[in-house]
Every structure is written in C-alpha cells, then in structure tokens.
Amino acid sequence: MASSGWQKAWCTQAPLALAGLASGYRRAGTSLRDWLDAKVRRPRLRRLIDSLAYPLVYTSAFDLVSAEVFVDKLQRALKHPFSASQEG
C-alpha cells in the first residue's frame, strides 16, 4: 500500500514540530493544560496534541499532570516508536 503525500510529510515533519514545542519553556511545576495553552494556538493542532497526550500520560485530567511528564514521554515515544502488529 502506497503512502500518500500527507503521510510522508507527517512522518518526517511531525517529530521535529513536536520536539520544537518542548524547547524553550520551563516545564517543571507547570501543569500540562497550562503548558499546552501557552504553546499551542491552532485548534486542530491542539486536538492532535491532546489525542497524543491521553495515552502517554494515562489521564484526561491535564490540569493535574506535569508538562514535564508529558514532554519526557513524548520524547521517548518519538525516539523509540511502537508499531502494533497487524496479525492477530
């Protein structure tokens, strides 16, 4: 199955864009919700980041989770991606 253009762009550009969100901001002691409010302005990107954050921090209560935890887990996930098997 051939990949479409946006899939190729996502695979090459997304890790760089997400890593850019993590730089230049003090995360220690900042809730994930406050950090996302300060860093992510576009609604579609915010929904994407939210959907990535749920399984990484195991909660939807972003105001109770430290941004540092999310960034650490996101960086680990980008460095060591998981690929689910298509076979049962």
Helices and strands as residue ranges (DSSP letters): H 5-22, H 32-39, H 43-57, H 67-79
